[in-house]
């Protein structure tokens, strides 16, 4: 972890944020068309906050090989897992064997693989075989659960059962479908509001394994809800590249949305009194005050 500009002032505030490499609290960026220079700026500014970089749906198809390999190389240098979107795998399965697709992904420089059936039907044995196929190719398998069509949404129980099965079959993480819009899909209603009962059902069914979930949450209100519900180190996905630091600020209580309910609790319990002048050099234990 590089030295941060305000370490001597706010290190205690962000002390409970897990550092890279981490298995929980993943931040997954979605790339729908980021150029080399833009990527370099993002990595220089926020690379230490990014864990996964997904090339959304089929966007990597339209990169020249030279540009794609350059981008993947820069991500690898930062210790960021890269993978093409699961939709591209679904397209490729129509024409190619799984092994051909996985081998080509490795040749290009990808280090992980998202496995999904968000559009096409996929029998359980094929999903299980693709997880194994990714591992055999040297790729880290990451599955996605849920459907993209609002009319074909699985129940929360079905999402949880599939996630548990994928983890048992060797997936490292499971992404909960939320699309790029965050509306009318998965745990979100048509307005992008979180369906609380669905989240509760999934959490209760997964137990400790819920830490291995990456909730696609493209909208700020969704990110805020999930951080308040699960804490600083909840997995969040489909984060736009220019919003990485904004999301990290949400995680670490450096924005109103997550700071105010911490300070409200500190005032309620008497830990902090706004009328009392602080003692020099002594900070409040905000990092230990969790949602």
Buried (B, 14 or more C-beta within 10 A) or exposed (E): EEEEEEEEEBEEBBEBBBEBEEEBBBBBBBBBEBEEEEBBBBBEEBBBBBBBBBBBBBBBEEBEEEBBBBBBEBBBEBEBBBBBBBBBBBBBBEEBEBEEBBBEBBEBBBBBBBBBBBBEEBEEEBBBBBBEBBBEBEBBBBBBBBBBEEEEBBEBEEBBBBBBBBBEBBBBBBBBBBBEEBBBBBBBEEEBBBEEEBBEBBBEBBEEBBBBBBBBBBBBBBBBBBBBBBBBBBBBBBBBBBBBEBBBBBBBBBBEBBBEBBBEBBEEEEEBEEEEEEEEEEEBEBBEBEB
